[in-house]
């Protein structure tokens, strides 16, 4: 399942999170829901443009989205913009 939500137009967004969606992983009868958050931030420490403060802010925002979700979310996946 892919439930895409564009975040660029959201009021007050500093554009760390560009889009988010839910993915489901199945292992037998077990199901895990993953909140995927796409970002334009550099995610590789040591690379030019990496900013741990901005990444921490993105993680805080994603955690807030996870806790505010009507569905229980098992984990967060942060993915780079393609």
Buried (B, 14 or more C-beta within 10 A) or exposed (E): EEEEEEBEEEEEEEEBBBBBBBBEEEEEEEEEBBBBBBBEBBBEEEEEEEEEEBBEBBBEBBEEBBEEEEEEBBEBEBBEEE
